[in-house]
Amino acid sequence: MPVTVKSKPYKEIDSDVLTLVEEPAYQLKMGENPDVIDLEVLEEVINVWDKSVKVEENGYYWKGDPFITKGKMLENDKPLVVELFCGCGGTSLGFEMAGFNIAVGCDIHQPSIGTFQTNHANVSTILGDVRKVTPKMISELLDGRQIDVLIGGVPCQGFSLNNRKRHENDERNLLYKEFIRFVKTLKPKVVVLENVSGMKSTGDFVETIEKDLSIAGNMKVKSKLLFAPDYGVPQSRTRLVFVGIRGGKEFDFSEIKKTHGPETGKPYVTVKEAIGDLPRLNPNETAIKYKKEPFSDYQKLMRKNIKNNSLTNHKAPNHPKDVIEKIKNTKPGTPMYPKFKQRIRLAWDIQSPTQVSGGIRPQFQFGHPSDERGLTIRERCRLQSFPDNFIVSGGIVQGRVQTGNAVPPFLAKAIALAIKKYL
C-alpha cells in the first residue's frame, strides 16, 4: 500500500498500523482511505488501544467546585431516593415509576445534569466530581429528612467488555469507594449499586464490594446479573446489581419480577415493536410529529404522556456518503465493520445489542433496519425504555453518551418495586 507520512517520523509503519488507519476514530478526522497518514491523529487512535496511556476524559466534565441547585422538597410519604453518578437519570426515572420520590441527583457530566434537571424539575442536583462532594452537601438539600434509598451507578468504563483499555487497575474502578463514603455517613435504609457485567470477570471486585458495602452499611449486600429484556427492555443488556437492606434483612433477588421472556409466556420486545412507529428519516433530517399510530403495547407505553402529537430528539445523524453506502450494503442483523462486531445494522425482529456510550466522541453504533443512517436519540431512548416525554439535552453526540451510560428505566422500576417491600 503506497503511503505518504506527515507530521513527524514514526517508529514503524507496518500492516497493523495501517489497519488502524481504517478505524472509524481515524476516519472521523481524516476521511476514508486517506492518501496521507497524519501521525498525530494516528497516535490518538493507537492510544485508544494502549492500556498504559491514561484515558482521555469527556470535555463536558465539570472541573470546578460542586455546583449545587436546590430543588423543591416534595412533602409526601413516598420513600426518598438520592442518586450518585446519576447520569441523565434512568435509574431515578425507574424508581419514580415505582412510586419513589427522587430528592438529589449528582453527576460530573454537564449535559447529563442538564437532562436530569429537565426531566426532574423539582429535584436538587449537584454538578461535580463526586470526590469533591461531601455528605453534608446532600444532607442540607434534604432539609433534615432521612434517605430511604441511596443509588450509585458507578462509572463502568473500567469494567466494560467494550473498553479496549479494560483492566482492573483503571482508576475509575475505585470510585465505588466514594459511594461507600456516603453510605457510612448518610446511613440509608437500602443501597443499590449497579455496574456492567464485565465487573464479574475483572479481578475480585464483586466480592470486595459486597464485603465493603456490607460493613459500611451494617447490612448484608448481595449481587446478581439482571437481563434487561426480562423486564420489558428491547435490548440485550445485562447489568450487575448490588442490593443491601439495613437492619438484618437479606434482599431476595427472586422478588424482582420478570415481565417478559420464557418464564412469563410473554415474548421479548423486538426492535420493530420498540421503534417501528417512529417516522422514517434520511441522514440529517428531523421529524417533530408522529406520522403513524402506535401498533405495539410498548409503543403505546412510550407515547402515553405525549401531547399535541409532539416528537422530540428525532434527528438523524449527518453521515458522509461512504458511511451511508456502508449502512446500505449491510444486511440487517450483521456487523457494518468487520473488526467491530458490536456495530451492527439492526434487524426488525431482534432485540438491540447492548447500547454503549461510545467514549468521549462517540459515532453512531447501530444502523437503522430500513433507513440508511444511524439511530436518532429518540430511537436510542426507546431501546433503553425511556418514554417519549423524556427529553435529552446536549445534542446527538452527547446524547449518545447519556443514553449509552443509562440504566434502562424499566429495569430500574422492577428493582424498585421489589425493594419497596422492604421499606
Secondary structure as the mmCIF struct_conf table of DSSP 4:
data_model
#
loop_
_struct_conf.conf_type_id
_struct_conf.id
_struct_conf.beg_label_comp_id
_struct_conf.beg_label_asym_id
_struct_conf.beg_label_seq_id
_struct_conf.end_label_comp_id
_struct_conf.end_label_asym_id
_struct_conf.end_label_seq_id
STRN STRN1 THR A 4 LYS A 6
BEND BEND1 SER A 7 LYS A 8
BEND BEND2 LYS A 11 LYS A 11
HELX_RH_AL_P HELX_RH_AL_P1 SER A 15 LEU A 20
TURN_TY1_P TURN_TY1_P1 VAL A 21 GLU A 22
BEND BEND3 GLU A 23 GLU A 23
HELX_RH_AL_P HELX_RH_AL_P2 PRO A 24 MET A 30
BEND BEND4 GLU A 32 ASN A 33
BEND BEND5 ASP A 35 ASP A 35
STRN STRN2 VAL A 36 ASP A 38
HELX_RH_AL_P HELX_RH_AL_P3 LEU A 39 TRP A 49
TURN_TY1_P TURN_TY1_P2 LYS A 51 SER A 52
BEND BEND6 VAL A 53 VAL A 53
HELX_LH_PP_P HELX_LH_PP_P1 LYS A 54 ASN A 58
TURN_TY1_P TURN_TY1_P3 GLY A 59 TYR A 60
STRN STRN3 TYR A 61 TYR A 61
BEND BEND7 GLY A 64 ASP A 65
STRN STRN4 PHE A 67 THR A 69
BEND BEND8 ASN A 76 LYS A 78
HELX_LH_PP_P HELX_LH_PP_P2 PRO A 79 PRO A 79
STRN STRN5 LEU A 80 LEU A 84
BEND BEND9 PHE A 85 PHE A 85
TURN_TY1_P TURN_TY1_P4 GLY A 87 CYS A 88
BEND BEND10 GLY A 89 GLY A 89
HELX_RH_AL_P HELX_RH_AL_P4 GLY A 90 MET A 97
TURN_TY1_P TURN_TY1_P5 ALA A 98 GLY A 99
STRN STRN6 ASN A 101 ASP A 107
BEND BEND11 ILE A 108 ILE A 108
STRN STRN7 HIS A 109 HIS A 109
HELX_RH_AL_P HELX_RH_AL_P5 GLN A 110 ASN A 119
TURN_TY1_P TURN_TY1_P6 ALA A 121 ASN A 122
STRN STRN8 SER A 124 LEU A 127
BEND BEND12 GLY A 128 GLY A 128
HELX_RH_3T_P HELX_RH_3T_P1 VAL A 130 LYS A 132
HELX_RH_AL_P HELX_RH_AL_P6 PRO A 135 LEU A 141
TURN_TY1_P TURN_TY1_P7 LEU A 142 GLY A 144
HELX_LH_PP_P HELX_LH_PP_P3 ARG A 145 ILE A 147
BEND BEND13 ASP A 148 ASP A 148
STRN STRN9 VAL A 149 GLY A 152
TURN_TY1_P TURN_TY1_P8 GLN A 157 PHE A 159
TURN_TY1_P TURN_TY1_P9 LEU A 161 ASN A 162
TURN_TY1_P TURN_TY1_P10 ARG A 164 LYS A 165
TURN_TY1_P TURN_TY1_P11 GLU A 168 ASN A 169
HELX_RH_3T_P HELX_RH_3T_P2 GLU A 171 LEU A 175
HELX_RH_AL_P HELX_RH_AL_P7 TYR A 176 LEU A 186
BEND BEND14 LYS A 189 LYS A 189
STRN STRN10 VAL A 190 VAL A 196
HELX_RH_3T_P HELX_RH_3T_P3 SER A 197 SER A 201
BEND BEND15 THR A 202 THR A 202
TURN_TY1_P TURN_TY1_P12 GLY A 203 ASP A 204
HELX_RH_AL_P HELX_RH_AL_P8 PHE A 205 GLY A 217
TURN_TY1_P TURN_TY1_P13 ASN A 218 ASN A 218
STRN STRN11 MET A 219 PHE A 227
HELX_RH_3T_P HELX_RH_3T_P4 ALA A 228 TYR A 231
TURN_TY1_P TURN_TY1_P14 GLY A 232 GLY A 232
BEND BEND16 PRO A 234 PRO A 234
STRN STRN12 GLN A 235 SER A 236
STRN STRN13 THR A 238 ARG A 246
TURN_TY1_P TURN_TY1_P15 GLY A 247 GLY A 247
BEND BEND17 GLY A 248 GLY A 248
HELX_RH_3T_P HELX_RH_3T_P5 PHE A 253 GLU A 255
BEND BEND18 ILE A 256 ILE A 256
BEND BEND19 HIS A 260 HIS A 260
STRN STRN14 GLY A 261 GLY A 261
TURN_TY1_P TURN_TY1_P16 PRO A 262 GLY A 265
STRN STRN15 LYS A 266 LYS A 266
HELX_LH_PP_P HELX_LH_PP_P4 PRO A 267 THR A 270
HELX_RH_AL_P HELX_RH_AL_P9 VAL A 271 ILE A 275
TURN_TY1_P TURN_TY1_P17 GLY A 276 ASP A 277
BEND BEND20 LEU A 278 LEU A 278
HELX_LH_PP_P HELX_LH_PP_P5 PRO A 279 ARG A 280
TURN_TY1_P TURN_TY1_P18 PRO A 283 ASN A 284
STRN STRN16 THR A 286 THR A 286
STRN STRN17 LYS A 289 LYS A 289
BEND BEND21 LYS A 292 LYS A 292
BEND BEND22 SER A 296 SER A 296
HELX_RH_AL_P HELX_RH_AL_P10 ASP A 297 MET A 302
TURN_TY1_P TURN_TY1_P19 ARG A 303 ASN A 305
TURN_TY1_P TURN_TY1_P20 ASN A 308 ASN A 309
STRN STRN18 SER A 310 SER A 310
BEND BEND23 ASN A 313 ASN A 313
STRN STRN19 LYS A 315 LYS A 315
HELX_RH_AL_P HELX_RH_AL_P11 LYS A 321 LYS A 328
TURN_TY1_P TURN_TY1_P21 ASN A 329 ASN A 329
BEND BEND24 THR A 330 THR A 330
HELX_LH_PP_P HELX_LH_PP_P6 LYS A 331 LYS A 331
TURN_TY1_P TURN_TY1_P22 PRO A 332 GLY A 333
BEND BEND25 THR A 334 THR A 334
STRN STRN20 PRO A 335 TYR A 337
TURN_TY1_P TURN_TY1_P23 PRO A 338 LYS A 339
STRN STRN21 PHE A 340 ILE A 344
STRN STRN22 ARG A 345 ARG A 345
TURN_TY1_P TURN_TY1_P24 TRP A 348 ASP A 349
BEND BEND26 ILE A 350 ILE A 350
HELX_LH_PP_P HELX_LH_PP_P7 GLN A 351 GLN A 351
STRN STRN23 SER A 352 PRO A 353
HELX_LH_PP_P HELX_LH_PP_P8 THR A 354 GLN A 355
BEND BEND27 GLY A 359 ARG A 361
STRN STRN24 GLY A 367 GLY A 367
BEND BEND28 PRO A 369 ARG A 373
STRN STRN25 GLY A 374 GLY A 374
HELX_RH_AL_P HELX_RH_AL_P12 ILE A 377 GLN A 384
TURN_TY1_P TURN_TY1_P25 SER A 385 SER A 385
TURN_TY1_P TURN_TY1_P26 ASP A 388 ASN A 389
BEND BEND29 GLY A 394 GLY A 394
HELX_RH_AL_P HELX_RH_AL_P13 GLY A 395 ASN A 405
HELX_LH_PP_P HELX_LH_PP_P9 ALA A 406 PRO A 408
HELX_RH_AL_P HELX_RH_AL_P14 PRO A 409 LYS A 420
TURN_TY1_P TURN_TY1_P27 LYS A 421 TYR A 422
#
